[in-house]
Structures are given as structure tokens and as C-alpha cells.
């Protein structure tokens, strides 16, 4: 979608982007585990991948607060997914 909007790519980029976004929203609902935990983990990984995307694709280097926020997100994911429960 972004390439279609920002770079004026063809309509097929918009169609493909829309299909991917729909799948992106639907796929986590099919996870067999606790949906809330899976979705929280999904969100944390999304944050880190967004930072990496900006760095590699958009050539915007993350600053120390971006990296700290990504680390905090991954720590949160680890707690949600792997902390022992009674």
C-alpha cells in the first residue's frame, strides 16, 4: 500500500497491499493458543520489524530511544509468552 500511495506505483500494488493487510488481520485469529497472548507477541514483533523496515528500506536509522522501545517491546513479549503461570 505504501509504495502505491507514496511512490505512485500501479493499482496492482494497492490491490496486493490490501489483500496482505486483510490477511495480516485475519491470520492471528486462527492461532490455536491463547489469542490475547499470541496477538501481544505479534504486536511486539511488529514493533521491532517496523524499526528494521525504517532502517533498511526507508534509510532512517533508529536512534537510541527507538532501540530501547524495541527492546522493551521484546521484553514484554517474553514476559507475556513465557513467564510461568500458576
PyMOL Python script that loads the backbone (N, CA, C, O; Angstrom):
from pymol import cmd

cmd.read_pdbstr("""\
ATOM      1  N   UNK A   1       0.826  -1.184   0.000  1.00  0.00           N
ATOM      2  CA  UNK A   1       0.000   0.000   0.000  1.00  0.00           C
ATOM      3  C   UNK A   1       0.872   1.250   0.000  1.00  0.00           C
ATOM      4  O   UNK A   1       0.599   2.217  -0.710  1.00  0.00           O
ATOM      5  N   UNK A   2       1.930   1.209   0.814  1.00  0.00           N
ATOM      6  CA  UNK A   2       2.772   2.387   0.945  1.00  0.00           C
ATOM      7  C   UNK A   2       3.434   2.736  -0.386  1.00  0.00           C
ATOM      8  O   UNK A   2       3.517   3.911  -0.745  1.00  0.00           O
ATOM      9  N   UNK A   3       3.897   1.745  -1.108  1.00  0.00           N
ATOM     10  CA  UNK A   3       4.521   2.027  -2.408  1.00  0.00           C
ATOM     11  C   UNK A   3       3.509   2.632  -3.377  1.00  0.00           C
ATOM     12  O   UNK A   3       3.863   3.496  -4.179  1.00  0.00           O
ATOM     13  N   UNK A   4       2.281   2.197  -3.312  1.00  0.00           N
ATOM     14  CA  UNK A   4       1.247   2.756  -4.182  1.00  0.00           C
ATOM     15  C   UNK A   4       0.955   4.204  -3.806  1.00  0.00           C
ATOM     16  O   UNK A   4       0.856   5.069  -4.676  1.00  0.00           O
ATOM     17  N   UNK A   5       0.817   4.464  -2.519  1.00  0.00           N
ATOM     18  CA  UNK A   5       0.476   5.822  -2.065  1.00  0.00           C
ATOM     19  C   UNK A   5       1.658   6.770  -2.217  1.00  0.00           C
ATOM     20  O   UNK A   5       1.524   7.848  -2.794  1.00  0.00           O
ATOM     21  N   UNK A   6       2.809   6.370  -1.701  1.00  0.00           N
ATOM     22  CA  UNK A   6       3.958   7.268  -1.657  1.00  0.00           C
ATOM     23  C   UNK A   6       4.680   7.384  -2.985  1.00  0.00           C
ATOM     24  O   UNK A   6       5.056   8.483  -3.394  1.00  0.00           O
ATOM     25  N   UNK A   7       4.877   6.262  -3.662  1.00  0.00           N
ATOM     26  CA  UNK A   7       5.696   6.274  -4.877  1.00  0.00           C
ATOM     27  C   UNK A   7       4.890   6.253  -6.165  1.00  0.00           C
ATOM     28  O   UNK A   7       5.456   6.243  -7.258  1.00  0.00           O
ATOM     29  N   UNK A   8       3.554   6.246  -6.035  1.00  0.00           N
ATOM     30  CA  UNK A   8       2.719   6.272  -7.229  1.00  0.00           C
ATOM     31  C   UNK A   8       2.808   5.011  -8.072  1.00  0.00           C
ATOM     32  O   UNK A   8       2.649   5.071  -9.292  1.00  0.00           O
ATOM     33  N   UNK A   9       3.061   3.863  -7.436  1.00  0.00           N
ATOM     34  CA  UNK A   9       3.115   2.606  -8.175  1.00  0.00           C
ATOM     35  C   UNK A   9       1.725   2.255  -8.701  1.00  0.00           C
ATOM     36  O   UNK A   9       0.743   2.909  -8.351  1.00  0.00           O
ATOM     37  N   UNK A  10       1.645   1.239  -9.530  1.00  0.00           N
ATOM     38  CA  UNK A  10       0.395   0.843 -10.171  1.00  0.00           C
ATOM     39  C   UNK A  10      -0.673   0.362  -9.195  1.00  0.00           C
ATOM     40  O   UNK A  10      -0.401   0.095  -8.025  1.00  0.00           O
ATOM     41  N   UNK A  11      -1.885   0.262  -9.707  1.00  0.00           N
ATOM     42  CA  UNK A  11      -3.029  -0.152  -8.912  1.00  0.00           C
ATOM     43  C   UNK A  11      -2.850  -1.562  -8.354  1.00  0.00           C
ATOM     44  O   UNK A  11      -3.440  -1.898  -7.327  1.00  0.00           O
ATOM     45  N   UNK A  12      -2.042  -2.391  -9.020  1.00  0.00           N
ATOM     46  CA  UNK A  12      -1.817  -3.750  -8.523  1.00  0.00           C
ATOM     47  C   UNK A  12      -1.096  -3.746  -7.181  1.00  0.00           C
ATOM     48  O   UNK A  12      -1.275  -4.660  -6.376  1.00  0.00           O
ATOM     49  N   UNK A  13      -0.279  -2.716  -6.936  1.00  0.00           N
ATOM     50  CA  UNK A  13       0.352  -2.601  -5.621  1.00  0.00           C
ATOM     51  C   UNK A  13      -0.707  -2.329  -4.557  1.00  0.00           C
ATOM     52  O   UNK A  13      -0.618  -2.841  -3.441  1.00  0.00           O
ATOM     53  N   UNK A  14      -1.699  -1.532  -4.901  1.00  0.00           N
ATOM     54  CA  UNK A  14      -2.786  -1.244  -3.957  1.00  0.00           C
ATOM     55  C   UNK A  14      -3.614  -2.500  -3.691  1.00  0.00           C
ATOM     56  O   UNK A  14      -3.953  -2.793  -2.544  1.00  0.00           O
ATOM     57  N   UNK A  15      -3.937  -3.236  -4.744  1.00  0.00           N
ATOM     58  CA  UNK A  15      -4.741  -4.454  -4.590  1.00  0.00           C
ATOM     59  C   UNK A  15      -3.981  -5.496  -3.773  1.00  0.00           C
ATOM     60  O   UNK A  15      -4.537  -6.085  -2.847  1.00  0.00           O
ATOM     61  N   UNK A  16      -2.729  -5.721  -4.107  1.00  0.00           N
ATOM     62  CA  UNK A  16      -1.911  -6.679  -3.364  1.00  0.00           C
ATOM     63  C   UNK A  16      -1.735  -6.224  -1.915  1.00  0.00           C
ATOM     64  O   UNK A  16      -1.840  -7.032  -0.992  1.00  0.00           O
ATOM     65  N   UNK A  17      -1.470  -4.945  -1.718  1.00  0.00           N
ATOM     66  CA  UNK A  17      -1.318  -4.414  -0.365  1.00  0.00           C
ATOM     67  C   UNK A  17      -2.577  -4.576   0.454  1.00  0.00           C
ATOM     68  O   UNK A  17      -2.504  -4.920   1.634  1.00  0.00           O
ATOM     69  N   UNK A  18      -3.726  -4.338  -0.141  1.00  0.00           N
ATOM     70  CA  UNK A  18      -4.997  -4.502   0.567  1.00  0.00           C
ATOM     71  C   UNK A  18      -5.217  -5.954   0.959  1.00  0.00           C
ATOM     72  O   UNK A  18      -5.655  -6.239   2.073  1.00  0.00           O
ATOM     73  N   UNK A  19      -4.915  -6.875   0.048  1.00  0.00           N
ATOM     74  CA  UNK A  19      -5.075  -8.303   0.341  1.00  0.00           C
ATOM     75  C   UNK A  19      -4.145  -8.727   1.481  1.00  0.00           C
ATOM     76  O   UNK A  19      -4.549  -9.479   2.368  1.00  0.00           O
ATOM     77  N   UNK A  20      -2.927  -8.253   1.455  1.00  0.00           N
ATOM     78  CA  UNK A  20      -1.972  -8.588   2.516  1.00  0.00           C
ATOM     79  C   UNK A  20      -2.440  -8.028   3.854  1.00  0.00           C
ATOM     80  O   UNK A  20      -2.338  -8.705   4.877  1.00  0.00           O
ATOM     81  N   UNK A  21      -2.949  -6.803   3.857  1.00  0.00           N
ATOM     82  CA  UNK A  21      -3.437  -6.223   5.112  1.00  0.00           C
ATOM     83  C   UNK A  21      -4.630  -6.981   5.671  1.00  0.00           C
ATOM     84  O   UNK A  21      -4.753  -7.124   6.888  1.00  0.00           O
ATOM     85  N   UNK A  22      -5.502  -7.465   4.812  1.00  0.00           N
ATOM     86  CA  UNK A  22      -6.647  -8.263   5.276  1.00  0.00           C
ATOM     87  C   UNK A  22      -6.137  -9.561   5.895  1.00  0.00           C
ATOM     88  O   UNK A  22      -6.570  -9.938   6.984  1.00  0.00           O
ATOM     89  N   UNK A  23      -5.230 -10.240   5.219  1.00  0.00           N
ATOM     90  CA  UNK A  23      -4.657 -11.475   5.773  1.00  0.00           C
ATOM     91  C   UNK A  23      -3.910 -11.202   7.077  1.00  0.00           C
ATOM     92  O   UNK A  23      -3.966 -11.999   8.013  1.00  0.00           O
ATOM     93  N   UNK A  24      -3.223 -10.087   7.125  1.00  0.00           N
ATOM     94  CA  UNK A  24      -2.470  -9.681   8.315  1.00  0.00           C
ATOM     95  C   UNK A  24      -3.389  -9.558   9.526  1.00  0.00           C
ATOM     96  O   UNK A  24      -2.979  -9.861  10.646  1.00  0.00           O
ATOM     97  N   UNK A  25      -4.600  -9.127   9.315  1.00  0.00           N
ATOM     98  CA  UNK A  25      -5.552  -9.002  10.408  1.00  0.00           C
ATOM     99  C   UNK A  25      -6.277 -10.292  10.747  1.00  0.00           C
ATOM    100  O   UNK A  25      -6.720 -10.475  11.881  1.00  0.00           O
ATOM    101  N   UNK A  26      -6.402 -11.185   9.781  1.00  0.00           N
ATOM    102  CA  UNK A  26      -7.177 -12.405   9.982  1.00  0.00           C
ATOM    103  C   UNK A  26      -6.328 -13.564  10.506  1.00  0.00           C
ATOM    104  O   UNK A  26      -6.787 -14.322  11.359  1.00  0.00           O
ATOM    105  N   UNK A  27      -5.124 -13.710  10.019  1.00  0.00           N
ATOM    106  CA  UNK A  27      -4.300 -14.874  10.359  1.00  0.00           C
ATOM    107  C   UNK A  27      -4.123 -15.075  11.862  1.00  0.00           C
ATOM    108  O   UNK A  27      -4.220 -16.214  12.318  1.00  0.00           O
ATOM    109  N   UNK A  28      -3.869 -14.033  12.658  1.00  0.00           N
ATOM    110  CA  UNK A  28      -3.686 -14.292  14.095  1.00  0.00           C
ATOM    111  C   UNK A  28      -4.910 -14.896  14.774  1.00  0.00           C
ATOM    112  O   UNK A  28      -4.770 -15.554  15.805  1.00  0.00           O
ATOM    113  N   UNK A  29      -6.087 -14.694  14.234  1.00  0.00           N
ATOM    114  CA  UNK A  29      -7.290 -15.245  14.874  1.00  0.00           C
ATOM    115  C   UNK A  29      -7.377 -16.760  14.746  1.00  0.00           C
ATOM    116  O   UNK A  29      -8.171 -17.386  15.448  1.00  0.00           O
ATOM    117  N   UNK A  30      -6.585 -17.360  13.871  1.00  0.00           N
ATOM    118  CA  UNK A  30      -6.593 -18.811  13.684  1.00  0.00           C
ATOM    119  C   UNK A  30      -5.556 -19.543  14.544  1.00  0.00           C
ATOM    120  O   UNK A  30      -5.426 -20.763  14.450  1.00  0.00           O
ATOM    121  N   UNK A  31      -4.829 -18.811  15.370  1.00  0.00           N
ATOM    122  CA  UNK A  31      -3.818 -19.435  16.214  1.00  0.00           C
ATOM    123  C   UNK A  31      -4.496 -20.317  17.267  1.00  0.00           C
ATOM    124  O   UNK A  31      -5.494 -19.908  17.860  1.00  0.00           O
ATOM    125  N   UNK A  32      -3.972 -21.511  17.503  1.00  0.00           N
ATOM    126  CA  UNK A  32      -4.602 -22.409  18.474  1.00  0.00           C
ATOM    127  C   UNK A  32      -4.352 -21.999  19.927  1.00  0.00           C
ATOM    128  O   UNK A  32      -5.085 -22.431  20.817  1.00  0.00           O
ATOM    129  N   UNK A  33      -3.349 -21.190  20.179  1.00  0.00           N
ATOM    130  CA  UNK A  33      -3.017 -20.786  21.547  1.00  0.00           C
ATOM    131  C   UNK A  33      -3.944 -19.659  22.010  1.00  0.00           C
ATOM    132  O   UNK A  33      -4.831 -19.229  21.273  1.00  0.00           O
ATOM    133  N   UNK A  34      -3.731 -19.199  23.217  1.00  0.00           N
ATOM    134  CA  UNK A  34      -4.489 -18.083  23.764  1.00  0.00           C
ATOM    135  C   UNK A  34      -4.340 -16.863  22.852  1.00  0.00           C
ATOM    136  O   UNK A  34      -3.235 -16.356  22.658  1.00  0.00           O
ATOM    137  N   UNK A  35      -5.455 -16.399  22.297  1.00  0.00           N
ATOM    138  CA  UNK A  35      -5.397 -15.341  21.291  1.00  0.00           C
ATOM    139  C   UNK A  35      -4.766 -14.060  21.827  1.00  0.00           C
ATOM    140  O   UNK A  35      -3.986 -13.419  21.123  1.00  0.00           O
ATOM    141  N   UNK A  36      -5.085 -13.685  23.039  1.00  0.00           N
ATOM    142  CA  UNK A  36      -4.539 -12.443  23.601  1.00  0.00           C
ATOM    143  C   UNK A  36      -3.028 -12.472  23.684  1.00  0.00           C
ATOM    144  O   UNK A  36      -2.364 -11.487  23.362  1.00  0.00           O
ATOM    145  N   UNK A  37      -2.495 -13.574  24.105  1.00  0.00           N
ATOM    146  CA  UNK A  37      -1.036 -13.699  24.199  1.00  0.00           C
ATOM    147  C   UNK A  37      -0.384 -13.734  22.822  1.00  0.00           C
ATOM    148  O   UNK A  37       0.649 -13.103  22.597  1.00  0.00           O
ATOM    149  N   UNK A  38      -0.986 -14.465  21.922  1.00  0.00           N
ATOM    150  CA  UNK A  38      -0.435 -14.533  20.567  1.00  0.00           C
ATOM    151  C   UNK A  38      -0.457 -13.147  19.929  1.00  0.00           C
ATOM    152  O   UNK A  38       0.512 -12.740  19.289  1.00  0.00           O
ATOM    153  N   UNK A  39      -1.549 -12.430  20.101  1.00  0.00           N
ATOM    154  CA  UNK A  39      -1.656 -11.104  19.495  1.00  0.00           C
ATOM    155  C   UNK A  39      -0.675 -10.122  20.121  1.00  0.00           C
ATOM    156  O   UNK A  39      -0.138  -9.261  19.424  1.00  0.00           O
ATOM    157  N   UNK A  40      -0.432 -10.236  21.432  1.00  0.00           N
ATOM    158  CA  UNK A  40       0.550  -9.379  22.096  1.00  0.00           C
ATOM    159  C   UNK A  40       1.952  -9.656  21.544  1.00  0.00           C
ATOM    160  O   UNK A  40       2.717  -8.727  21.284  1.00  0.00           O
ATOM    161  N   UNK A  41       2.279 -10.935  21.368  1.00  0.00           N
ATOM    162  CA  UNK A  41       3.576 -11.289  20.801  1.00  0.00           C
ATOM    163  C   UNK A  41       3.698 -10.769  19.381  1.00  0.00           C
ATOM    164  O   UNK A  41       4.743 -10.254  18.985  1.00  0.00           O
ATOM    165  N   UNK A  42       2.640 -10.904  18.629  1.00  0.00           N
ATOM    166  CA  UNK A  42       2.585 -10.421  17.252  1.00  0.00           C
ATOM    167  C   UNK A  42       2.847  -8.913  17.205  1.00  0.00           C
ATOM    168  O   UNK A  42       3.575  -8.426  16.339  1.00  0.00           O
ATOM    169  N   UNK A  43       2.246  -8.183  18.146  1.00  0.00           N
ATOM    170  CA  UNK A  43       2.441  -6.736  18.208  1.00  0.00           C
ATOM    171  C   UNK A  43       3.872  -6.360  18.534  1.00  0.00           C
ATOM    172  O   UNK A  43       4.418  -5.430  17.942  1.00  0.00           O
ATOM    173  N   UNK A  44       4.488  -7.073  19.471  1.00  0.00           N
ATOM    174  CA  UNK A  44       5.874  -6.782  19.823  1.00  0.00           C
ATOM    175  C   UNK A  44       6.827  -7.026  18.668  1.00  0.00           C
ATOM    176  O   UNK A  44       7.734  -6.230  18.425  1.00  0.00           O
ATOM    177  N   UNK A  45       6.624  -8.119  17.960  1.00  0.00           N
ATOM    178  CA  UNK A  45       7.465  -8.413  16.796  1.00  0.00           C
ATOM    179  C   UNK A  45       7.224  -7.373  15.705  1.00  0.00           C
ATOM    180  O   UNK A  45       8.158  -6.977  15.007  1.00  0.00           O
ATOM    181  N   UNK A  46       5.986  -6.932  15.557  1.00  0.00           N
ATOM    182  CA  UNK A  46       5.670  -5.901  14.566  1.00  0.00           C
ATOM    183  C   UNK A  46       6.435  -4.616  14.861  1.00  0.00           C
ATOM    184  O   UNK A  46       6.944  -3.973  13.942  1.00  0.00           O
ATOM    185  N   UNK A  47       6.520  -4.238  16.127  1.00  0.00           N
ATOM    186  CA  UNK A  47       7.251  -3.024  16.501  1.00  0.00           C
ATOM    187  C   UNK A  47       8.712  -3.130  16.065  1.00  0.00           C
ATOM    188  O   UNK A  47       9.249  -2.209  15.451  1.00  0.00           O
ATOM    189  N   UNK A  48       9.343  -4.242  16.380  1.00  0.00           N
ATOM    190  CA  UNK A  48      10.754  -4.423  16.028  1.00  0.00           C
ATOM    191  C   UNK A  48      10.937  -4.449  14.512  1.00  0.00           C
ATOM    192  O   UNK A  48      11.864  -3.833  13.987  1.00  0.00           O
ATOM    193  N   UNK A  49      10.061  -5.155  13.812  1.00  0.00           N
ATOM    194  CA  UNK A  49      10.176  -5.202  12.349  1.00  0.00           C
ATOM    195  C   UNK A  49       9.934  -3.837  11.718  1.00  0.00           C
ATOM    196  O   UNK A  49      10.517  -3.525  10.680  1.00  0.00           O
ATOM    197  N   UNK A  50       9.088  -3.023  12.330  1.00  0.00           N
ATOM    198  CA  UNK A  50       8.865  -1.669  11.823  1.00  0.00           C
ATOM    199  C   UNK A  50      10.126  -0.822  11.941  1.00  0.00           C
ATOM    200  O   UNK A  50      10.455  -0.054  11.036  1.00  0.00           O
ATOM    201  N   UNK A  51      10.822  -0.965  13.052  1.00  0.00           N
ATOM    202  CA  UNK A  51      12.091  -0.241  13.220  1.00  0.00           C
ATOM    203  C   UNK A  51      13.097  -0.695  12.172  1.00  0.00           C
ATOM    204  O   UNK A  51      13.777   0.125  11.555  1.00  0.00           O
ATOM    205  N   UNK A  52      13.189  -2.013  11.976  1.00  0.00           N
ATOM    206  CA  UNK A  52      14.120  -2.540  10.971  1.00  0.00           C
ATOM    207  C   UNK A  52      13.739  -2.106   9.554  1.00  0.00           C
ATOM    208  O   UNK A  52      14.608  -1.797   8.739  1.00  0.00           O
ATOM    209  N   UNK A  53      12.448  -2.086   9.272  1.00  0.00           N
ATOM    210  CA  UNK A  53      11.986  -1.636   7.949  1.00  0.00           C
ATOM    211  C   UNK A  53      12.417  -0.185   7.707  1.00  0.00           C
ATOM    212  O   UNK A  53      12.966   0.138   6.654  1.00  0.00           O
ATOM    213  N   UNK A  54      12.167   0.672   8.678  1.00  0.00           N
ATOM    214  CA  UNK A  54      12.557   2.072   8.536  1.00  0.00           C
ATOM    215  C   UNK A  54      14.052   2.226   8.325  1.00  0.00           C
ATOM    216  O   UNK A  54      14.493   3.081   7.557  1.00  0.00           O
ATOM    217  N   UNK A  55      14.818   1.409   8.999  1.00  0.00           N
ATOM    218  CA  UNK A  55      16.271   1.477   8.901  1.00  0.00           C
ATOM    219  C   UNK A  55      16.762   0.989   7.551  1.00  0.00           C
ATOM    220  O   UNK A  55      17.588   1.645   6.917  1.00  0.00           O
ATOM    221  N   UNK A  56      16.262  -0.160   7.102  1.00  0.00           N
ATOM    222  CA  UNK A  56      16.782  -0.765   5.883  1.00  0.00           C
ATOM    223  C   UNK A  56      16.106  -0.263   4.597  1.00  0.00           C
ATOM    224  O   UNK A  56      16.776  -0.068   3.583  1.00  0.00           O
ATOM    225  N   UNK A  57      14.812  -0.058   4.634  1.00  0.00           N
ATOM    226  CA  UNK A  57      14.081   0.308   3.421  1.00  0.00           C
ATOM    227  C   UNK A  57      14.001   1.827   3.254  1.00  0.00           C
ATOM    228  O   UNK A  57      14.289   2.357   2.180  1.00  0.00           O
ATOM    229  N   UNK A  58      13.607   2.520   4.326  1.00  0.00           N
ATOM    230  CA  UNK A  58      13.451   3.981   4.242  1.00  0.00           C
ATOM    231  C   UNK A  58      14.728   4.731   4.581  1.00  0.00           C
ATOM    232  O   UNK A  58      14.779   5.957   4.485  1.00  0.00           O
ATOM    233  N   UNK A  59      15.760   3.995   4.979  1.00  0.00           N
ATOM    234  CA  UNK A  59      17.077   4.571   5.293  1.00  0.00           C
ATOM    235  C   UNK A  59      17.002   5.602   6.418  1.00  0.00           C
ATOM    236  O   UNK A  59      17.690   6.622   6.376  1.00  0.00           O
ATOM    237  N   UNK A  60      16.166   5.334   7.424  1.00  0.00           N
ATOM    238  CA  UNK A  60      16.068   6.181   8.607  1.00  0.00           C
ATOM    239  C   UNK A  60      16.627   5.372   9.768  1.00  0.00           C
ATOM    240  O   UNK A  60      15.981   4.453  10.271  1.00  0.00           O
ATOM    241  N   UNK A  61      17.836   5.726  10.184  1.00  0.00           N
ATOM    242  CA  UNK A  61      18.492   4.970  11.242  1.00  0.00           C
ATOM    243  C   UNK A  61      17.762   5.176  12.573  1.00  0.00           C
ATOM    244  O   UNK A  61      17.413   6.303  12.926  1.00  0.00           O
ATOM    245  N   UNK A  62      17.534   4.089  13.302  1.00  0.00           N
ATOM    246  CA  UNK A  62      16.883   4.224  14.607  1.00  0.00           C
ATOM    247  C   UNK A  62      17.823   4.899  15.598  1.00  0.00           C
ATOM    248  O   UNK A  62      19.029   4.652  15.590  1.00  0.00           O
ATOM    249  N   UNK A  63      17.262   5.751  16.450  1.00  0.00           N
ATOM    250  CA  UNK A  63      18.087   6.342  17.498  1.00  0.00           C
ATOM    251  C   UNK A  63      18.027   5.455  18.734  1.00  0.00           C
ATOM    252  O   UNK A  63      17.397   4.398  18.712  1.00  0.00           O
ATOM    253  N   UNK A  64      18.670   5.874  19.797  1.00  0.00           N
ATOM    254  CA  UNK A  64      18.752   5.011  20.981  1.00  0.00           C
ATOM    255  C   UNK A  64      17.395   4.785  21.621  1.00  0.00           C
ATOM    256  O   UNK A  64      17.164   3.731  22.213  1.00  0.00           O
ATOM    257  N   UNK A  65      16.484   5.758  21.515  1.00  0.00           N
ATOM    258  CA  UNK A  65      15.156   5.569  22.086  1.00  0.00           C
ATOM    259  C   UNK A  65      14.312   4.609  21.251  1.00  0.00           C
ATOM    260  O   UNK A  65      13.486   3.879  21.798  1.00  0.00           O
ATOM    261  N   UNK A  66      14.510   4.602  19.937  1.00  0.00           N
ATOM    262  CA  UNK A  66      13.853   3.594  19.089  1.00  0.00           C
ATOM    263  C   UNK A  66      14.307   2.200  19.496  1.00  0.00           C
ATOM    264  O   UNK A  66      13.494   1.291  19.657  1.00  0.00           O
ATOM    265  N   UNK A  67      15.615   2.046  19.659  1.00  0.00           N
ATOM    266  CA  UNK A  67      16.159   0.743  20.039  1.00  0.00           C
ATOM    267  C   UNK A  67      15.705   0.336  21.438  1.00  0.00           C
ATOM    268  O   UNK A  67      15.392  -0.831  21.675  1.00  0.00           O
ATOM    269  N   UNK A  68      15.668   1.284  22.358  1.00  0.00           N
ATOM    270  CA  UNK A  68      15.199   0.998  23.709  1.00  0.00           C
ATOM    271  C   UNK A  68      13.728   0.573  23.689  1.00  0.00           C
ATOM    272  O   UNK A  68      13.351  -0.394  24.352  1.00  0.00           O
ATOM    273  N   UNK A  69      12.911   1.283  22.940  1.00  0.00           N
ATOM    274  CA  UNK A  69      11.496   0.926  22.827  1.00  0.00           C
ATOM    275  C   UNK A  69      11.303  -0.451  22.227  1.00  0.00           C
ATOM    276  O   UNK A  69      10.455  -1.213  22.690  1.00  0.00           O
ATOM    277  N   UNK A  70      12.079  -0.784  21.201  1.00  0.00           N
ATOM    278  CA  UNK A  70      12.005  -2.120  20.611  1.00  0.00           C
ATOM    279  C   UNK A  70      12.415  -3.191  21.601  1.00  0.00           C
ATOM    280  O   UNK A  70      11.798  -4.255  21.661  1.00  0.00           O
ATOM    281  N   UNK A  71      13.456  -2.916  22.383  1.00  0.00           N
ATOM    282  CA  UNK A  71      13.896  -3.867  23.402  1.00  0.00           C
ATOM    283  C   UNK A  71      12.822  -4.060  24.470  1.00  0.00           C
ATOM    284  O   UNK A  71      12.547  -5.186  24.885  1.00  0.00           O
ATOM    285  N   UNK A  72      12.222  -2.966  24.908  1.00  0.00           N
ATOM    286  CA  UNK A  72      11.143  -3.063  25.899  1.00  0.00           C
ATOM    287  C   UNK A  72       9.986  -3.888  25.343  1.00  0.00           C
ATOM    288  O   UNK A  72       9.401  -4.702  26.057  1.00  0.00           O
ATOM    289  N   UNK A  73       9.655  -3.678  24.063  1.00  0.00           N
ATOM    290  CA  UNK A  73       8.572  -4.455  23.441  1.00  0.00           C
ATOM    291  C   UNK A  73       8.906  -5.943  23.447  1.00  0.00           C
ATOM    292  O   UNK A  73       8.041  -6.766  23.745  1.00  0.00           O
ATOM    293  N   UNK A  74      10.151  -6.301  23.122  1.00  0.00           N
ATOM    294  CA  UNK A  74      10.550  -7.708  23.114  1.00  0.00           C
ATOM    295  C   UNK A  74      10.567  -8.297  24.524  1.00  0.00           C
ATOM    296  O   UNK A  74      10.227  -9.465  24.714  1.00  0.00           O
ATOM    297  N   UNK A  75      10.956  -7.500  25.502  1.00  0.00           N
ATOM    298  CA  UNK A  75      10.908  -7.971  26.888  1.00  0.00           C
ATOM    299  C   UNK A  75       9.457  -8.222  27.283  1.00  0.00           C
ATOM    300  O   UNK A  75       9.152  -9.226  27.926  1.00  0.00           O
ATOM    301  N   UNK A  76       8.563  -7.314  26.903  1.00  0.00           N
ATOM    302  CA  UNK A  76       7.141  -7.501  27.182  1.00  0.00           C
ATOM    303  C   UNK A  76       6.593  -8.756  26.536  1.00  0.00           C
ATOM    304  O   UNK A  76       5.823  -9.491  27.155  1.00  0.00           O
ATOM    305  N   UNK A  77       6.980  -9.004  25.305  1.00  0.00           N
ATOM    306  CA  UNK A  77       6.551 -10.218  24.602  1.00  0.00           C
ATOM    307  C   UNK A  77       7.041 -11.449  25.360  1.00  0.00           C
ATOM    308  O   UNK A  77       6.292 -12.407  25.550  1.00  0.00           O
ATOM    309  N   UNK A  78       8.288 -11.418  25.788  1.00  0.00           N
ATOM    310  CA  UNK A  78       8.849 -12.560  26.519  1.00  0.00           C
ATOM    311  C   UNK A  78       8.088 -12.824  27.822  1.00  0.00           C
ATOM    312  O   UNK A  78       7.809 -13.973  28.165  1.00  0.00           O
ATOM    313  N   UNK A  79       7.759 -11.755  28.539  1.00  0.00           N
ATOM    314  CA  UNK A  79       7.005 -11.920  29.783  1.00  0.00           C
ATOM    315  C   UNK A  79       5.624 -12.495  29.505  1.00  0.00           C
ATOM    316  O   UNK A  79       5.189 -13.433  30.172  1.00  0.00           O
ATOM    317  N   UNK A  80       4.944 -11.935  28.527  1.00  0.00           N
ATOM    318  CA  UNK A  80       3.582 -12.399  28.210  1.00  0.00           C
ATOM    319  C   UNK A  80       3.584 -13.858  27.760  1.00  0.00           C
ATOM    320  O   UNK A  80       2.721 -14.637  28.165  1.00  0.00           O
ATOM    321  N   UNK A  81       4.541 -14.221  26.934  1.00  0.00           N
ATOM    322  CA  UNK A  81       4.529 -15.561  26.355  1.00  0.00           C
ATOM    323  C   UNK A  81       5.155 -16.632  27.247  1.00  0.00           C
ATOM    324  O   UNK A  81       4.703 -17.777  27.241  1.00  0.00           O
ATOM    325  N   UNK A  82       6.187 -16.278  28.011  1.00  0.00           N
ATOM    326  CA  UNK A  82       6.973 -17.322  28.652  1.00  0.00           C
ATOM    327  C   UNK A  82       7.046 -17.271  30.172  1.00  0.00           C
ATOM    328  O   UNK A  82       7.611 -18.180  30.780  1.00  0.00           O
ATOM    329  N   UNK A  83       6.491 -16.234  30.810  1.00  0.00           N
ATOM    330  CA  UNK A  83       6.547 -16.178  32.265  1.00  0.00           C
ATOM    331  C   UNK A  83       5.699 -17.306  32.853  1.00  0.00           C
ATOM    332  O   UNK A  83       4.558 -17.507  32.436  1.00  0.00           O
ATOM    333  N   UNK A  84       6.252 -18.040  33.821  1.00  0.00           N
ATOM    334  CA  UNK A  84       5.477 -19.146  34.398  1.00  0.00           C
ATOM    335  C   UNK A  84       4.166 -18.655  35.029  1.00  0.00           C
ATOM    336  O   UNK A  84       4.123 -17.608  35.676  1.00  0.00           O
ATOM    337  N   UNK A  85       3.138 -19.412  34.830  1.00  0.00           N
ATOM    338  CA  UNK A  85       1.828 -19.078  35.394  1.00  0.00           C
ATOM    339  C   UNK A  85       1.411 -20.157  36.375  1.00  0.00           C
ATOM    340  O   UNK A  85       1.751 -21.331  36.225  1.00  0.00           O
ATOM    341  N   UNK A  86       0.675 -19.732  37.372  1.00  0.00           N
ATOM    342  CA  UNK A  86       0.239 -20.689  38.413  1.00  0.00           C
ATOM    343  C   UNK A  86      -0.974 -21.463  37.966  1.00  0.00           C
ATOM    344  O   UNK A  86      -1.476 -22.308  38.708  1.00  0.00           O
TER     345      UNK A  86
END
""", "prot")
cmd.dss("prot")
cmd.show_as("cartoon", "prot")
cmd.util.cbc("prot")
cmd.orient("prot")
